[in-house]
Amino acid sequence: MDERSRLATQVPSRPAGDLGDQDLIARSAFCRSWELTLIAKSKQSPAMLDLHWSLRPALPLLFSPGQDLTITVLQDYERAIRRRYTVRNYNAERHSVGIQVFLHGSGVGTWWAENLREGDSVTAVGPRGKIGINRNALGHIFVGDETAVPAMASMAGSLVPGSGVVIGVVQEPELWWPYPTSLQWNWLKHSAHWSKTVSELVRGFILSRSLSYLQVHAYLAGEASEMLWWRDLLVELGLSAQQISAKAYWGGSKANATHGEPI
């Protein structure tokens, strides 16, 4: 069995059945199918790839910060195996789009990204994603792991300078690069002490902006079980469940399903 086939066997299908392009398109406004052709590939950090693609058809990509493209990374007989990647930049004149891929473990997404060559083409569906910026909030708190960095950067980068704090709970903080100075980025090492530091950062941000806890909104993304801890921590600090938007990107040691999400 070759590597491609071995990786495909690790990807589960949804219990209700695999989703086709039209199933995914029906779930999001302004969503359609696209053909992407790779025009440039580079590394932002040792663990993050920048991929720039030409986009066809030459139609506008109407996306909100934090939305993604769902890309078919492997065709396994009748199963299309997809992974979701945040739109990081878009050039309407050149009909090009950029995404970032965190090289996460040794799964199908990492294998696909590392083996891409300029000129390769893939199919995608998008934009997708239901979580967006709450424009009624006066302060914004982002907490996520390495897989959430592109989405946090996209959403936080759309804010008024000084109105957001970003907390990345990662294994190796020294690997991560600076982000725009208009935003407060904090890189924490994943350890037994991270919850205390997150609490201090959230309290400090709210106090420094003279906000009440009722005036902020939090956005959580990353591993499923850790998001539950982050959510409980923010509720303990004073946020309500309605002030927290959360999205599980992956779950434990089990591969995401064919539609690119944990089950």
N, C-alpha and C positions, 0 to 999 in steps of 0.2 A: 504494500500500500504506500503510495507516494504521500508527501507532506500535505498536499492540497486535499487529498481524500481523507487523510487522518484528521485534519482540522475540521472538515465538514461533518465527520461523524460525532464530533464533540458538541455541535450546535443543535440544541433541541428545537422542535417545532412547538407552536402554541397548542395547548390542549384542544382548542376550538378549531384548529387548522391554520395553515400558513396564509398570510395576507398577500394579495396581489397588488399591483400598482393602483388599480382603480379603487380597491378597498382603502388604501392609504390616502389617495387623493380626496376621497369623499369625506375624510375626517378633518380637513383643514381648508380654510378659506384661501383663495389665490394659489392653491397647490396644483401642480401639474408635473408631468414627466419631462425630463431633460436628458440631453446627451452631453457629457463632460469629456473633454480631451485635455490631458495634462500638458501644460506648457512650461512649468517650472516646479522644482522640488528642492527644498533646502531645510536645514535644521535651525530652529530657533534656540533650542537648548539640547543637551544630550538626549532628552527623552521626548522632544516635541518636534514634529515635522510640520513645515509650511508647505501646502500644496496649492498651486494656482492653476486654474482650469479655464479653458474657453468654454462658452456656454451656448448650446443650441437647443431649440430655435432662438433666434435673436429677438426675444421678447423680454420685457421688464421682469426682473425678479423682485416681487413685492414682499419684502420680509421685514419683520420687526427685530430689534436687537435681542439676541438669545435664541432666535429660531435656527433650524438646522436643515440640512439636506440628508435624506435617507438614501444611501448609496448601495447599490448591489456590488458587493466586494467579491462574491464567488457564486457561480451557478453550479449547483450540485444536482445534476440530472433535472428533475422537475422542481427542485427547491431553489428559490432565489434567496441567498443569505445576505442580509443587509446590515449595515451599521450606520449610526446617525452621527453627523459631524456639524458643529456650529458654523454658520456663515460668519467669517471674520471680516471680510471686505468684499465689495462688489463694485465693478466699474461698468456703468451702463453703456458708455460710449464704446468700450472695447468688448462688451458682452463677456466679461470674465469674472470669476468668483474665486475667493480664497477660503480655504478651510485649514484648520490645524488638527493634527492627529497626535494624541498622546500615545506613546508606544507602551501599551499596557500589557505586561505579561507576554505570553507566547501564543495568544489566540489568533483567530482568523483575521481580525482587524489589523493587528500588528504585522502579521505575515503579508497581508495585502499591501499595506502602506510601504513596507520596506522593499518590496519587490516591484513597485511601480517604476516605470520608465517614461521619460518624456515622449509624448505621442500616443500613450495608452489612452483608451477610451472606456468609459463606464456609463451606465445609466443611473439616474437618480430621480427621486420624487421630492418635491418641496415647493415652498418652504413649509416646515412643520414645527409644531411646538406651541403649547397653549399658555405657558407661563411667560408673562411680559412684565415690564416695569409698571408698578402702581403709581400713576402720575399724581394721585391725591396725597401720597405720602411726602413728608418733608425730609425724611432721612431714610437711607437704604442700607441694609446690612446683608452682605453676601458671605456665605460659609460653604466651602466645598473642598473636595480633594483634588488630586491631579487631573482627573477626568473632567472636572468642572471648570478648569481654568479658562478655556476658550469662551465658554458661555458667560462666565463672570466678567471676563474682560470686555466682551461685546456689550453686555447690559450696563455694566458700570461705566464704560466709556461713553455712553449716551447721556449721562447725567450732568447736571450743573456741577462745576467743580466744587469740591468740598462737601457734597451732599451724600457721599457714600463711603462706606468702609468695607474692604474686602479682606476676608480671612481665609487663607489657604492652609489646610491641615494636611501636610505632605510628609512623605518619608525622608526626603533629602532637600531641605530648604535651600541649600547652597547651589542647587542646580537651576534654580528659577531666576529669570531675568527681570530687570526693573520694568514696571509698567508706568503709564503716564503719571507725572508728578501731581496732577490735579486730583488724583485719587489716593486714598490712604490704603496702601497694600501692606499686608502683614503675612509673613510666611512662618508657620509654626510646624515644628517637628511633631509627627504623630507619636505621642507618648502618653503615659499615665497622667501627665500634668496639663494636657492641652485644654481640658474643660475650664480650669481656673483661669488660664490665660485668655481664652475666648470670652469668658464673663467679664474680665477686666477690660478687654478691648471694646466690647459692646457698651459697657457702662461709660467708659471714657469718651467714646464717640458721641453718645447721647448727651452727656454733660457738656462736652466742648461745644456742641451746637445749640445748647439751651433748649433741647427738645424734651417732650414727655414721651413715655413709652407708647402712648396712643398715636403718636405722629410718625411712627416708623413702620417700615415693612421689611421683612426678611425673606431671603431667597436661599434655599438649600439645595445642593445637588451633589451626588456622589454615590458611595456604596450604601445599599438600602438600610442595613442595620445601623450604620453610623448616623444616617440622617435622623433616625428616631431619637438617638441620643442628643443630637444638636437641637432638634425640635423641642424635646423635653427641657433642655437647658434654657432655651429662649423663653419658654412658657414660665419657667421658674423665675426668670428675670423680670417678667411682667408683660410679655407679649401675649395676645390672644391667638387662638388657632387661626382666626380669620386674617391675622397679620403675617402669616407664614405661608409661603409658597414653596413646595418641595417636589423634587423629581429624583427618583432613583435611576441612576445611570447604569449600575451593575450590582450584582449581588453575590458576595462571598467568592467561592472558588468555582462557581458554576457559570458556564458561558451564557451570554445573552442568547435569546431565541432568534429565529430567522428574521423577525421584524426589527431586530436591533435593540430590544429591551429585555430586562430580566423578567422571568416568570416565577 
